[in-house]
Amino acid sequence: MRISEVEQRLIKRIASRFGRRARQGESPNMGMRQGFSVRGRLLCTRVSSALEVGVIVALLVIAGLYAASALDDEGLQDYGSFIASGSAAVEGRNPYGEDEPLVLVQPVAGSDPVRNPNLNPPISVLGFSALARFDPTKGLMWWRVATLLMHLAAIALAAASARMRIPKPRFAWALAVFCLWETVRWGQVYAIVEVLVALALLGLLRKRPTTAGAAIGLAVAIKPNLALWLLALLAARQYRAFISAALAFLVAWAIPLAVYGAEIYLQWIDAARSYAGALRNANGSIPSLMALLGASRLMSYGIAGTLTAGTLVLVWRRPGNLDLANETGLALSILAAPVAWAGYSILLVPSLLTRSWDRATRVAIVLLLSPWAIPLWPAGWPLLILLIRSLWVLARGASQTQAATSRAEPE
């Protein structure tokens, strides 16, 4: 049976210890007991290695099953709506029109089919106009390949920003998360934003707030609901990153204004307001959950707004934990958005890879592998668990800081 290099080093270290103890005149029985200890440690090492390999294999099997299902799906999915938007813009029509030929149409039980036009901001139309010049079927295939490559790039950036050695099973987990393969299946753009998130986290870690802010500003330009993450960084006193992000955002949104005029923003707002598919079980936002439970629109957004305000106050009271502020801001940005499909969760993968996993995090990690384990509101539960965990840590830290301050004040 082959012995690994780690085990060989362990044996040499223990044998050296035995020799030192023998020279010091220790009892032979002590050496015998240590011998049993050596065999026990070697057995534990082998069992631990076997379990690690087993977990990695199981996660890769899950990833393979998800990949087979996603790549076998017929149709252009959301990618077709994006190409329709780009084609309409090239030909001078409304890029947010529902009646374009390639717009995705989804059946809804007991209701009329829902048309899903492009709802991304006008900055996206520039990219979709370039993609519209290629055959849509081949374009979707290459876009799916690009999505996987961007996800791998985000993992590499996260590993570069890690303050700890990342266990190998976590990399397999990052390939098996349901949100990745939902992004691949639908031809969505979340992987672009994931790379920007990973770049921002790396920039903040290396004390480069201007670079980090530029990445955040571009992410907000593509997905405006991430402005709540930007506000969380402002609450965490990251002023340089906030200013850099605001400037990058304004520049990005000025480009389509110069190319298409102000009308394209009006068309986008009108399409977002009239979209009829938000109140579906797959929407992982809090307003969607409240609506599914029968709450009014005003109450739904009131709850989301109250949660946002309370979260920002807690981040403001404990600004020192930047990692926690980032994760809290990202989770809040998705949960408080009007529409948050399952693929959005991919934005949390870089931060989850690089920190310790407590019990609450492990529950969320498992649900990210199989969100449909809870049929009602499946995309939202892992995000809500992570947000509640972050709020608990923030509240506990803020109360401890306040108590320490009060004890330090002279009577």
Secondary structure by P-SEA (a helix, b strand, c coil): ccccaaaaaaaaaaaaaaaaaaaacccaaaaaaaaaaaaaaaaaaaaaaaaaaaaaaaaaaaaaaaaaaaaaccccaaaaaaaaaaaaaaaccccccccccccbbbbbccccbbbbcccccaaaaaaaaaaccccaaaaaaaaaaaaaaaaaaaaaaaaaaccccccaaaaaaaaacaaaaaaaaaccaaaaaaaaaaaaaaaaaacaaaaaaaaaaaaaaacccaaaaaaaaaaacaaaaaaaaaaaaaaaaaaaaaaccaaaaaaaaaaaaacccccccccccaaaaaaaacccaaaaaaaaaaaaaaaaaaaaaccccaaaaaaaaaaaaaaacccccccccccaaaaaacccccaaaaaaaaaaacccccccccccaaaaaaaaaaaaaaaaaaaaaaaaaaaaccc
